[in-house]
Amino acid sequence: MKPQEIRKLNVEEIQVKLADSREELMKLRFQQVTGQLTDTNRLRHLRRDIARFETILNEPQQAAVQEGEA
């Protein structure tokens, strides 16, 4: 997902998508270990999506820290 699409979602929806992505990543890792995984790029994309979700969830907290320091 693109960051603009993620920002349009509310916090609960982002958290649900984050949990789903983490679960899918875990399943893909098991497939990789057992040799069943064919699309290895999916691992990379999921890790990046998870990072995007976490970054966007933390943006309000970072903004509050920035305002507190100013």
Secondary structure, 3 states (H helix, E strand, C coil): CCHHHHHCCCHHHHHHHHHHHHHHHHHHHHHHHHCCCCCCHHHHHHHHHHHHHHHHHHHHHHHHHHHHHC
